[in-house]
Amino acid sequence: MHLSEGILSGPVVVSALAVGAGLTVLSLRRLSEPMLPLAAMLGGVFFALGTIHIPVGPGSVHLLLNGLLGVFLGWAVFPVMLVALILQAALFGFGGFAVLGANLLIMGVPAVAAHYVAQPLMPQRPKLAGVLAAVVGVTGAAALAALLLALSGGSVFLQAIYALMVVHVPVVVVEATITALALQYVVRLRPEWWDKVSYAG
């Protein structure tokens, strides 16, 4: 999901930019050479899905697949997602440059959490790992978006926060299915992709 410019308060925008920049710099070393082709492919998928969205109040709803990215990339999701978010803002005006930090945290932090939730289950139980990764990724993103809105306006955004949470329920179902099937495919037919995950933790 993308939060739009002009919605978050100044302190929240600045804090999110600082934290997002710090996490990106620290995680660059996790983006090792063996991971680059997979990271580029997943980044392209993330970019494409982010351009197909439905506006909902101060944000938007669309497929994230941040859980799937998190499973494979771990901490390296931050630079990968940042590039995609910059391109989305520059080419389509989605989100905005001022809220890059906020949108990066909204999608990146749950992705890293999904990595650690799914990793112990892989490659033995890919379907369960996929479902849990999707649930953590989507609900975490919605919760962080709601938190940033609450910090910026409190009751002013109460209805928007409720709307964001409700509209992402079907997104969880769709993403859980996609992520579970994708991980099952990788384990069965592309096990070499999973070998690259050891660089991401």
Backbone as ProteinMPNN parsed JSONL, in Angstrom:
{"seq_chain_A": "MHLSEGILSGPVVVSALAVGAGLTVLSLRRLSEPMLPLAAMLGGVFFALGTIHIPVGPGSVHLLLNGLLGVFLGWAVFPVMLVALILQAALFGFGGFAVLGANLLIMGVPAVAAHYVAQPLMPQRPKLAGVLAAVVGVTGAAALAALLLALSGGSVFLQAIYALMVVHVPVVVVEATITALALQYVVRLRPEWWDKVSYAG", "coords_chain_A": {"N_chain_A": [[0.847, -1.177, 0.0], [0.353, 2.314, -0.511], [1.016, 5.318, 1.158], [-0.082, 8.651, 0.774], [1.432, 11.827, -0.135], [1.478, 14.665, 2.09], [-0.202, 13.831, 4.065], [0.802, 12.584, 6.387], [2.208, 13.776, 9.463], [4.796, 16.298, 9.918], [6.945, 15.561, 11.788], [6.597, 12.744, 11.813], [7.058, 12.077, 9.124], [9.759, 12.888, 8.788], [11.032, 11.299, 10.73], [10.438, 8.73, 9.761], [11.77, 8.793, 7.297], [14.418, 8.973, 8.191], [14.761, 6.573, 9.659], [14.151, 4.693, 7.673], [16.186, 5.247, 5.79], [18.431, 4.58, 7.313], [18.036, 1.809, 7.773], [18.15, 0.896, 5.156], [20.799, 1.476, 4.377], [22.218, -0.106, 6.224], [21.355, -2.625, 5.456], [22.337, -3.048, 2.932], [24.655, -4.543, 2.708], [23.71, -7.076, 2.889], [22.76, -7.666, 0.442], [23.993, -9.613, -1.537], [26.161, -10.73, -4.243], [25.339, -13.3, -5.364], [22.604, -13.123, -4.921], [21.595, -11.16, -6.588], [20.323, -11.549, -9.257], [17.868, -12.836, -8.537], [16.876, -10.945, -6.738], [16.501, -8.761, -8.449], [14.483, -9.752, -10.132], [12.356, -10.195, -8.295], [12.081, -7.602, -7.345], [11.149, -6.358, -9.661], [8.635, -7.578, -9.918], [7.412, -6.643, -7.576], [7.406, -3.882, -8.134], [5.725, -3.795, -10.41], [3.255, -4.798, -9.426], [2.641, -2.82, -7.605], [1.786, -0.734, -9.157], [-0.761, -1.224, -9.877], [-3.457, -0.362, -8.405], [-6.015, 0.457, -5.947], [-7.431, 3.389, -4.86], [-7.857, 4.173, -1.435], [-9.141, 6.117, 0.855], [-6.626, 7.926, 2.509], [-4.69, 6.341, 1.471], [-3.826, 3.43, -0.475], [-4.914, 0.319, -1.927], [-3.472, -2.702, -2.888], [-1.976, -5.634, -4.366], [0.758, -6.766, -2.499], [2.821, -8.643, -1.972], [4.919, -8.542, -0.255], [5.551, -10.283, 1.744], [6.429, -12.553, 0.341], [8.706, -11.504, -0.946], [10.164, -10.943, 1.34], [10.656, -13.501, 2.399], [12.572, -14.555, 0.635], [14.533, -12.527, 0.378], [15.091, -11.375, 2.853], [16.701, -9.079, 4.984], [17.606, -7.659, 2.825], [15.47, -6.68, 1.435], [15.013, -3.984, 1.77], [16.761, -2.119, 0.189], [15.954, -3.098, -2.332], [13.14, -2.724, -2.403], [13.135, 0.036, -2.058], [14.2, 1.076, -4.455], [12.143, 0.292, -6.223], [9.969, 1.744, -5.152], [10.833, 4.382, -5.533], [10.856, 4.511, -8.339], [8.13, 4.068, -8.833], [7.034, 6.374, -7.684], [8.277, 8.37, -9.232], [7.581, 7.769, -11.906], [4.813, 7.262, -11.96], [3.626, 8.718, -9.967], [2.804, 7.555, -7.615], [2.357, 7.296, -4.142], [4.889, 9.125, -3.16], [7.782, 11.283, -2.979], [8.352, 12.457, -0.513], [7.199, 10.778, 1.322], [8.577, 8.452, 1.072], [10.185, 7.148, 2.977], [8.283, 6.405, 4.917], [6.557, 4.699, 3.429], [8.4, 2.765, 2.705], [9.074, 1.643, 5.186], [6.556, 0.67, 5.944], [6.146, -1.437, 4.163], [8.545, -2.839, 4.159], [9.447, -3.571, 6.797], [7.488, -5.507, 7.788], [8.052, -7.418, 5.847], [10.626, -8.338, 6.455], [10.054, -9.453, 8.93], [8.378, -11.51, 8.053], [10.245, -13.094, 6.776], [11.709, -14.248, 8.892], [9.703, -15.634, 10.155], [8.915, -17.524, 8.256], [11.253, -18.868, 7.516], [12.157, -21.025, 9.307], [10.411, -23.023, 8.54], [10.962, -23.721, 6.0], [12.839, -25.784, 3.72], [10.837, -27.644, 4.123], [8.068, -27.327, 4.687], [6.556, -25.682, 2.643], [4.031, -24.6, 1.874], [2.699, -23.871, 4.28], [4.601, -22.082, 5.231], [4.4, -20.119, 3.251], [1.752, -19.182, 3.584], [1.844, -18.128, 6.216], [3.85, -16.195, 5.878], [2.62, -14.428, 4.087], [0.413, -13.557, 5.603], [1.697, -12.274, 7.76], [3.112, -10.334, 6.3], [1.12, -8.734, 4.938], [-0.811, -8.012, 6.948], [0.918, -6.853, 8.761], [1.862, -4.667, 7.276], [-0.516, -3.187, 6.916], [-1.074, -2.626, 9.591], [1.154, -1.064, 10.339], [0.816, 1.119, 8.622], [-1.586, 2.088, 9.643], [-0.693, 2.784, 12.193], [1.146, 4.879, 11.657], [-0.603, 6.748, 10.554], [-2.253, 7.163, 12.759], [-0.428, 8.312, 14.541], [-0.062, 10.667, 13.24], [-2.529, 11.943, 13.027], [-4.436, 10.927, 14.682], [-7.7, 10.668, 15.822], [-8.706, 11.875, 13.569], [-8.079, 10.351, 11.363], [-9.444, 8.041, 11.828], [-11.598, 6.655, 10.536], [-10.38, 6.185, 8.08], [-8.279, 4.534, 8.826], [-9.684, 2.301, 9.726], [-10.882, 1.55, 7.313], [-8.638, 0.884, 5.755], [-7.72, -1.381, 7.114], [-9.877, -3.172, 6.802], [-10.195, -3.484, 3.973], [-7.943, -4.869, 3.322], [-8.284, -7.463, 4.066], [-9.282, -9.356, 2.059], [-7.005, -9.2, 0.479], [-5.062, -10.474, 1.987], [-5.928, -13.132, 1.805], [-5.672, -13.675, -0.965], [-2.919, -13.185, -1.347], [-1.816, -15.062, 0.398], [-2.447, -17.438, -0.875], [-1.061, -17.14, -3.344], [1.611, -16.84, -2.453], [2.058, -19.232, -1.043], [1.804, -21.137, -3.121], [3.859, -20.263, -4.772], [6.168, -20.695, -3.201], [6.027, -23.443, -2.907], [6.416, -24.209, -5.555], [9.048, -23.315, -5.966], [10.506, -24.91, -4.165], [10.086, -27.437, -5.255], [10.803, -27.279, -8.011], [12.751, -25.309, -8.451], [15.024, -25.459, -6.63], [17.531, -24.336, -6.349], [17.133, -21.63, -6.135], [16.324, -21.309, -3.522], [18.654, -21.858, -2.203], [20.031, -19.492, -2.296], [18.957, -17.985, -0.32], [20.294, -18.229, 2.035], [22.09, -16.187, 2.132], [20.653, -14.036, 2.91], [19.715, -13.811, 5.516]], "CA_chain_A": [[0.0, 0.0, 0.0], [1.096, 3.562, -0.519], [0.449, 6.508, 1.77], [0.138, 9.798, -0.098], [2.094, 12.988, 0.458], [0.619, 15.655, 2.708], [-1.093, 13.213, 5.046], [1.534, 12.373, 7.632], [2.764, 14.98, 10.081], [6.213, 16.526, 9.655], [7.826, 14.701, 12.593], [6.479, 11.347, 11.381], [7.729, 11.981, 7.821], [11.207, 12.981, 8.991], [11.473, 10.113, 11.471], [10.364, 7.575, 8.865], [12.865, 8.924, 6.331], [15.679, 8.667, 8.87], [14.808, 5.14, 9.967], [14.208, 3.976, 6.4], [17.527, 5.411, 5.223], [19.359, 3.798, 8.125], [17.839, 0.381, 7.508], [18.613, 0.612, 3.795], [22.267, 1.471, 4.389], [22.682, -1.273, 6.978], [20.988, -3.879, 4.796], [22.981, -3.17, 1.617], [25.655, -5.608, 2.731], [23.009, -8.361, 2.764], [22.43, -7.873, -0.969], [25.217, -10.179, -2.095], [26.143, -10.975, -5.69], [24.489, -14.436, -5.762], [21.192, -12.787, -4.785], [21.196, -10.061, -7.463], [19.295, -11.882, -10.259], [16.592, -13.084, -7.868], [16.427, -9.665, -6.191], [16.016, -7.955, -9.569], [13.209, -10.312, -10.574], [11.347, -9.917, -7.282], [11.87, -6.164, -7.349], [10.297, -6.055, -10.804], [7.276, -8.007, -9.576], [6.933, -5.695, -6.571], [7.146, -2.622, -8.836], [4.565, -3.941, -11.291], [2.037, -4.94, -8.629], [2.358, -1.554, -6.948], [1.185, 0.219, -10.094], [-2.172, -1.596, -10.044], [-3.967, -0.145, -7.059], [-7.313, 1.098, -5.762], [-7.336, 4.379, -3.783], [-8.71, 4.002, -0.258], [-8.833, 7.203, 1.779], [-5.308, 8.527, 2.322], [-3.746, 5.346, 0.959], [-4.322, 2.624, -1.59], [-4.817, -1.117, -1.701], [-3.001, -3.476, -4.035], [-1.171, -6.775, -3.948], [2.089, -6.359, -2.038], [3.777, -9.757, -2.021], [6.101, -8.23, 0.557], [5.908, -11.501, 2.462], [7.215, -13.387, -0.568], [10.026, -10.877, -1.072], [10.865, -11.097, 2.6], [11.12, -14.882, 2.556], [13.775, -14.782, -0.165], [15.555, -11.481, 0.456], [15.42, -10.978, 4.216], [16.981, -7.653, 5.167], [17.898, -7.033, 1.531], [14.263, -6.109, 0.831], [14.975, -2.521, 1.868], [17.227, -1.464, -1.041], [15.158, -3.542, -3.485], [11.864, -2.015, -2.359], [13.363, 1.471, -2.212], [14.318, 1.352, -5.893], [10.806, 0.166, -6.81], [9.138, 2.853, -4.677], [11.297, 5.595, -6.211], [10.368, 4.447, -9.716], [6.678, 4.247, -8.809], [6.763, 7.786, -7.411], [8.761, 9.2, -10.336], [6.913, 7.474, -13.176], [3.355, 7.217, -11.865], [3.143, 9.587, -8.907], [2.246, 6.792, -6.504], [3.054, 7.605, -2.9], [5.553, 10.425, -3.241], [9.154, 11.241, -2.47], [8.395, 12.841, 0.896], [6.76, 9.652, 2.157], [9.333, 7.248, 0.72], [10.589, 6.462, 4.203], [7.105, 5.789, 5.53], [6.111, 3.567, 2.613], [9.424, 1.723, 2.785], [8.909, 0.959, 6.473], [5.275, -0.032, 5.936], [6.237, -2.683, 3.404], [9.797, -3.545, 4.401], [9.555, -4.162, 8.138], [6.768, -6.789, 7.829], [8.717, -8.381, 4.963], [11.714, -8.945, 7.233], [9.402, -10.321, 9.919], [7.916, -12.696, 7.331], [11.426, -13.918, 6.514], [12.061, -15.023, 10.078], [8.589, -16.537, 10.45], [8.854, -18.602, 7.265], [12.528, -19.566, 7.329], [12.257, -22.331, 9.975], [9.51, -23.991, 7.908], [11.438, -24.019, 4.646], [11.937, -26.075, 2.6], [10.005, -28.813, 4.428], [6.631, -27.018, 4.676], [6.476, -24.432, 1.879], [2.689, -24.014, 1.857], [2.478, -23.199, 5.561], [5.512, -20.938, 5.252], [3.842, -19.096, 2.377], [0.566, -18.601, 4.206], [2.259, -17.303, 7.353], [4.589, -15.038, 5.366], [1.652, -13.491, 3.521], [-0.365, -12.977, 6.701], [2.571, -11.329, 8.461], [3.443, -9.23, 5.41], [-0.006, -7.843, 4.654], [-1.362, -7.439, 8.179], [1.941, -5.972, 9.317], [1.866, -3.426, 6.502], [-1.726, -2.444, 7.256], [-0.941, -2.15, 10.969], [2.122, 0.034, 10.366], [0.171, 2.272, 7.992], [-2.541, 2.601, 10.623], [0.068, 3.408, 13.273], [1.665, 6.165, 11.192], [-1.746, 7.654, 10.446], [-2.681, 7.496, 14.118], [0.559, 9.238, 15.09], [-0.144, 11.938, 12.52], [-3.799, 12.639, 13.137], [-5.305, 10.34, 15.692], [-9.097, 10.409, 15.485], [-9.008, 12.422, 12.241], [-7.918, 9.281, 10.39], [-10.013, 6.816, 12.384], [-12.336, 5.935, 9.501], [-9.421, 5.74, 7.067], [-7.554, 3.401, 9.404], [-10.604, 1.159, 9.697], [-11.046, 1.146, 5.912], [-7.409, 0.219, 5.321], [-7.652, -2.711, 7.706], [-10.931, -4.026, 6.246], [-9.995, -3.809, 2.554], [-6.795, -5.754, 3.143], [-8.637, -8.85, 4.404], [-9.184, -10.21, 0.865], [-5.623, -9.2, -0.007], [-4.376, -11.524, 2.743], [-6.323, -14.433, 1.248], [-5.061, -13.814, -2.292], [-1.466, -13.276, -1.22], [-1.479, -16.332, 1.044], [-2.519, -18.463, -1.921], [0.039, -16.931, -4.294], [2.899, -17.08, -1.803], [2.163, -20.668, -0.762], [2.055, -21.837, -4.383], [5.179, -19.866, -5.264], [7.198, -21.381, -2.423], [5.966, -24.863, -3.256], [7.046, -24.321, -6.877], [10.497, -23.147, -5.815], [11.059, -26.089, -3.494], [10.014, -28.613, -6.132], [11.386, -27.132, -9.347], [13.859, -24.359, -8.473], [15.647, -25.479, -5.299], [18.729, -23.489, -6.323], [16.738, -20.304, -5.673], [16.291, -21.307, -2.06], [20.037, -21.862, -1.729], [20.486, -18.103, -2.202], [18.365, -17.353, 0.855], [21.272, -18.266, 3.124], [22.798, -14.917, 2.153], [19.733, -12.953, 3.24], [19.322, -13.778, 6.911]], "C_chain_A": [[0.887, 1.233, 0.0], [0.331, 4.612, 0.282], [0.826, 7.693, 0.897], [0.84, 10.927, 0.643], [1.061, 13.934, 1.063], [-0.306, 15.11, 3.77], [-0.417, 13.06, 6.402], [2.082, 13.692, 8.159], [4.257, 15.083, 9.798], [7.136, 15.636, 10.466], [7.779, 13.234, 12.178], [7.2, 11.135, 10.06], [9.238, 11.955, 7.993], [11.738, 11.74, 9.704], [11.484, 8.877, 10.577], [11.476, 7.611, 7.826], [14.195, 8.528, 6.964], [15.815, 7.171, 9.141], [14.921, 4.321, 8.686], [15.575, 4.055, 5.753], [18.543, 4.576, 5.988], [19.255, 2.31, 7.859], [18.335, 0.0, 6.117], [20.13, 0.52, 3.747], [22.797, 0.217, 5.081], [22.422, -2.585, 6.24], [21.647, -4.059, 3.436], [23.985, -4.315, 1.581], [25.018, -6.993, 2.641], [22.663, -8.68, 1.307], [23.681, -8.34, -1.693], [25.044, -10.512, -3.575], [25.288, -12.176, -6.093], [22.994, -14.124, -5.722], [20.694, -11.826, -5.854], [20.153, -10.443, -8.518], [17.911, -12.1, -9.646], [16.016, -11.789, -7.311], [15.852, -8.779, -7.287], [14.65, -8.441, -10.045], [12.092, -9.982, -9.582], [11.05, -8.43, -7.19], [10.979, -5.729, -8.5], [8.851, -6.433, -10.557], [6.649, -7.031, -8.587], [6.562, -4.364, -7.219], [5.865, -2.716, -9.656], [3.263, -4.019, -10.502], [1.645, -3.623, -7.975], [1.718, -0.521, -7.846], [-0.292, -0.074, -10.345], [-2.828, -1.488, -8.673], [-5.324, 0.548, -7.085], [-7.181, 2.097, -4.616], [-8.331, 4.087, -2.663], [-8.321, 5.073, 0.747], [-7.478, 7.815, 1.485], [-4.272, 7.565, 1.764], [-4.328, 4.62, -0.229], [-4.152, 1.157, -1.238], [-4.401, -1.792, -2.997], [-2.246, -4.681, -3.497], [0.229, -6.294, -3.598], [3.142, -7.418, -2.339], [5.046, -9.435, -1.249], [6.521, -9.432, 1.4], [6.777, -12.415, 1.621], [8.617, -12.823, -0.748], [10.838, -11.076, 0.198], [11.421, -12.488, 2.808], [12.454, -15.08, 1.846], [14.895, -13.776, 0.105], [15.936, -11.091, 1.877], [15.629, -9.473, 4.312], [17.242, -6.928, 3.858], [16.654, -6.48, 0.85], [14.311, -4.588, 0.827], [15.544, -1.823, 0.636], [16.414, -1.852, -2.268], [13.827, -2.795, -3.536], [12.045, -0.52, -2.569], [13.463, 1.854, -3.68], [12.941, 1.312, -6.554], [9.911, 1.335, -6.41], [9.535, 4.169, -5.335], [10.775, 5.633, -7.644], [8.854, 4.644, -9.778], [6.308, 5.706, -8.581], [7.134, 8.663, -8.6], [7.944, 9.008, -11.61], [5.393, 7.596, -13.111], [2.785, 8.125, -10.774], [2.516, 8.853, -7.75], [3.055, 7.059, -5.24], [3.614, 9.012, -2.974], [6.92, 10.348, -2.606], [9.228, 11.578, -0.982], [8.031, 11.678, 1.817], [7.459, 8.353, 1.768], [9.716, 6.449, 1.959], [9.434, 5.733, 4.853], [6.657, 4.562, 4.749], [7.12, 2.425, 2.627], [9.297, 0.939, 4.087], [7.635, 0.121, 6.494], [5.396, -1.386, 5.256], [7.473, -3.507, 3.738], [9.895, -4.237, 5.748], [8.758, -5.468, 8.246], [7.398, -7.85, 6.932], [9.853, -9.092, 5.688], [11.139, -9.881, 8.293], [8.923, -11.616, 9.269], [9.069, -13.649, 7.041], [11.722, -14.827, 7.708], [10.939, -15.968, 10.512], [8.621, -17.753, 9.533], [10.116, -19.449, 7.214], [12.611, -20.913, 8.056], [11.406, -23.424, 9.319], [9.97, -24.421, 6.519], [12.695, -24.87, 4.698], [10.949, -27.207, 2.878], [8.507, -28.528, 4.283], [6.387, -25.697, 3.945], [5.095, -23.787, 1.89], [2.399, -23.253, 3.146], [3.361, -21.967, 5.671], [4.96, -19.797, 4.413], [2.638, -18.402, 2.978], [0.961, -17.666, 5.347], [3.001, -16.055, 6.893], [3.634, -13.99, 4.813], [0.844, -12.798, 4.611], [0.461, -11.931, 7.442], [2.851, -10.108, 7.595], [2.31, -8.239, 5.234], [-0.557, -7.201, 5.921], [-0.361, -6.511, 8.851], [1.985, -4.64, 8.602], [0.653, -2.566, 6.835], [-1.631, -1.857, 8.662], [0.037, -0.983, 11.065], [1.555, 1.29, 9.719], [-0.814, 2.918, 8.957], [-1.825, 3.327, 11.758], [0.585, 4.783, 12.862], [0.547, 7.19, 11.034], [-2.221, 8.093, 11.825], [-1.729, 8.497, 14.762], [0.459, 10.62, 14.456], [-1.458, 12.677, 12.725], [-4.764, 12.081, 14.142], [-6.707, 10.081, 15.17], [-9.483, 10.929, 14.108], [-8.992, 11.317, 11.196], [-8.571, 7.971, 10.833], [-10.752, 5.995, 11.328], [-11.402, 5.395, 8.424], [-8.644, 4.527, 7.558], [-8.419, 2.146, 9.355], [-10.758, 0.631, 8.273], [-9.822, 0.393, 5.41], [-7.326, -1.204, 5.861], [-8.658, -3.658, 7.044], [-10.619, -4.443, 4.818], [-8.808, -4.735, 2.336], [-7.079, -7.197, 3.569], [-8.611, -9.745, 3.164], [-7.783, -10.264, 0.281], [-4.823, -10.291, 0.696], [-4.672, -12.89, 2.135], [-5.638, -14.673, -0.094], [-3.555, -14.009, -2.176], [-1.029, -14.57, -0.543], [-1.476, -17.459, 0.02], [-1.335, -18.36, -2.873], [1.375, -17.305, -3.672], [3.104, -18.56, -1.504], [2.488, -21.453, -2.027], [3.444, -21.516, -4.928], [6.29, -20.596, -4.517], [7.204, -22.879, -2.711], [6.642, -25.113, -4.607], [8.562, -24.259, -6.762], [11.127, -24.389, -5.202], [11.11, -27.289, -4.434], [10.851, -28.469, -7.399], [12.577, -26.183, -9.429], [14.564, -24.316, -7.118], [16.889, -24.606, -5.212], [18.391, -22.063, -5.901], [16.763, -20.237, -4.151], [17.695, -21.303, -1.476], [20.559, -20.443, -1.534], [19.985, -17.413, -0.942], [19.338, -17.325, 2.021], [22.05, -16.965, 3.224], [21.951, -13.793, 2.741], [19.473, -12.794, 4.726], [20.089, -12.805, 7.767]], "O_chain_A": [[2.029, 1.193, 0.457], [-0.875, 4.774, 0.098], [1.925, 7.737, 0.343], [0.845, 10.98, 1.873], [-0.081, 13.998, 0.608], [-1.117, 15.853, 4.323], [-1.004, 13.374, 7.437], [2.38, 14.607, 7.391], [4.908, 14.087, 9.479], [8.032, 15.01, 9.899], [8.805, 12.553, 12.188], [7.883, 10.126, 9.884], [9.92, 11.108, 7.418], [12.774, 11.196, 9.322], [12.416, 8.074, 10.625], [12.061, 6.576, 7.507], [15.001, 7.832, 6.346], [16.862, 6.579, 8.881], [15.697, 3.368, 8.621], [16.077, 3.063, 5.227], [19.411, 3.94, 5.39], [20.27, 1.625, 7.733], [18.875, -1.089, 5.921], [20.684, -0.403, 3.149], [23.711, -0.438, 4.581], [23.181, -3.544, 6.383], [21.526, -5.129, 2.838], [24.15, -4.975, 0.556], [25.703, -7.974, 2.351], [22.318, -9.814, 0.975], [24.346, -7.56, -2.375], [23.927, -10.567, -4.089], [24.565, -12.087, -7.085], [22.204, -14.776, -6.405], [19.484, -11.681, -6.022], [19.169, -9.719, -8.667], [16.909, -11.613, -10.168], [14.81, -11.556, -7.398], [14.832, -8.119, -7.084], [13.764, -7.635, -10.328], [11.013, -9.542, -9.979], [9.904, -8.035, -6.98], [10.147, -4.836, -8.341], [7.94, -5.699, -10.939], [5.493, -6.638, -8.741], [5.527, -3.782, -6.896], [5.02, -1.822, -9.602], [2.277, -3.378, -10.866], [0.46, -3.337, -7.807], [1.165, 0.465, -7.361], [-0.993, 0.734, -10.954], [-2.759, -2.422, -7.874], [-5.728, 1.138, -8.088], [-6.85, 1.698, -3.5], [-9.499, 3.791, -2.916], [-7.294, 4.958, 1.416], [-7.199, 8.186, 0.346], [-3.107, 7.929, 1.6], [-5.217, 5.132, -0.911], [-3.356, 0.796, -0.371], [-4.921, -1.482, -4.069], [-1.918, -4.74, -2.312], [0.816, -5.498, -4.332], [4.206, -7.126, -2.884], [6.114, -9.973, -1.538], [7.697, -9.586, 1.731], [7.748, -12.989, 2.117], [9.601, -13.562, -0.708], [12.039, -11.342, 0.148], [12.524, -12.65, 3.329], [13.363, -15.704, 2.393], [16.072, -14.132, 0.064], [17.009, -10.525, 2.086], [14.836, -8.691, 3.788], [17.111, -5.705, 3.791], [16.763, -5.868, -0.213], [13.704, -3.96, -0.041], [14.849, -0.98, 0.067], [16.205, -1.025, -3.155], [13.433, -2.293, -4.589], [11.2, 0.125, -3.191], [12.874, 2.848, -4.104], [12.606, 2.189, -7.349], [9.172, 1.859, -7.243], [8.672, 4.985, -5.659], [10.304, 6.672, -8.108], [8.353, 5.315, -10.681], [5.382, 6.221, -9.207], [6.401, 9.59, -8.943], [7.649, 9.975, -12.313], [4.757, 7.986, -14.089], [1.567, 8.278, -10.68], [1.771, 9.45, -6.972], [4.285, 7.05, -5.266], [2.869, 9.986, -2.858], [7.192, 9.463, -1.795], [10.075, 11.041, -0.268], [8.5, 11.605, 2.952], [6.979, 7.269, 2.101], [9.586, 5.225, 1.986], [9.572, 4.591, 5.29], [6.406, 3.507, 5.332], [6.741, 1.255, 2.568], [9.402, -0.287, 4.091], [7.632, -1.001, 7.001], [4.817, -2.37, 5.716], [7.458, -4.732, 3.615], [10.374, -5.367, 5.832], [9.294, -6.456, 8.748], [7.296, -9.044, 7.214], [10.022, -10.304, 5.552], [11.67, -10.967, 8.527], [9.044, -12.692, 9.855], [8.893, -14.867, 7.057], [11.956, -16.025, 7.546], [11.195, -16.982, 11.161], [8.384, -18.877, 9.974], [10.046, -20.636, 6.897], [13.101, -21.876, 7.466], [11.654, -24.612, 9.522], [9.434, -25.365, 5.939], [13.522, -24.713, 5.596], [10.289, -27.682, 1.954], [7.757, -29.384, 3.813], [6.044, -24.698, 4.577], [4.988, -22.56, 1.911], [1.912, -22.123, 3.109], [2.918, -20.924, 6.151], [5.04, -18.636, 4.814], [2.511, -17.181, 2.896], [0.466, -16.542, 5.431], [2.806, -14.976, 7.452], [3.82, -12.795, 5.045], [0.618, -11.589, 4.548], [-0.02, -10.832, 7.717], [2.832, -8.978, 8.084], [2.514, -7.033, 5.367], [-0.75, -5.986, 5.97], [-0.744, -5.502, 9.443], [2.128, -3.596, 9.238], [0.778, -1.355, 7.017], [-2.057, -0.726, 8.897], [-0.216, -0.019, 11.788], [1.781, 2.398, 10.204], [-0.871, 4.142, 9.076], [-2.293, 4.362, 12.231], [0.479, 5.742, 13.626], [0.731, 8.366, 11.346], [-2.553, 9.261, 12.031], [-2.165, 9.422, 15.447], [0.848, 11.62, 15.061], [-1.503, 13.902, 12.612], [-5.796, 12.688, 14.428], [-6.885, 9.359, 14.189], [-10.475, 10.481, 13.534], [-9.786, 11.332, 10.255], [-8.282, 6.913, 10.275], [-10.558, 4.783, 11.233], [-11.599, 4.291, 7.916], [-8.381, 3.6, 6.792], [-7.949, 1.068, 8.991], [-10.763, -0.579, 8.048], [-9.951, -0.62, 4.722], [-6.913, -2.122, 5.152], [-8.331, -4.81, 6.758], [-10.756, -5.616, 4.472], [-8.682, -5.329, 1.265], [-6.209, -8.06, 3.446], [-7.979, -10.801, 3.198], [-7.407, -11.257, -0.343], [-3.998, -10.959, 0.072], [-3.768, -13.709, 1.969], [-5.09, -15.749, -0.332], [-2.981, -14.885, -2.823], [0.021, -15.118, -0.879], [-0.606, -18.33, 0.046], [-0.683, -19.36, -3.177], [2.178, -18.005, -4.288], [4.202, -19.085, -1.691], [3.348, -22.333, -2.01], [4.122, -22.385, -5.477], [7.247, -21.064, -5.133], [8.262, -23.506, -2.752], [7.352, -26.104, -4.78], [9.274, -25.049, -7.381], [12.162, -24.863, -5.671], [12.066, -28.064, -4.411], [11.525, -29.41, -7.815], [13.342, -26.248, -10.391], [14.688, -23.246, -6.521], [17.267, -24.177, -4.121], [19.248, -21.354, -5.372], [17.173, -19.233, -3.568], [17.906, -20.8, -0.372], [21.434, -20.214, -0.698], [20.52, -16.381, -0.54], [19.216, -16.479, 2.906], [22.613, -16.661, 4.275], [22.469, -12.716, 3.037], [19.043, -11.723, 5.156], [19.83, -12.701, 8.966]]}, "name": "protein", "num_of_chains": 1, "seq": "MHLSEGILSGPVVVSALAVGAGLTVLSLRRLSEPMLPLAAMLGGVFFALGTIHIPVGPGSVHLLLNGLLGVFLGWAVFPVMLVALILQAALFGFGGFAVLGANLLIMGVPAVAAHYVAQPLMPQRPKLAGVLAAVVGVTGAAALAALLLALSGGSVFLQAIYALMVVHVPVVVVEATITALALQYVVRLRPEWWDKVSYAG"}
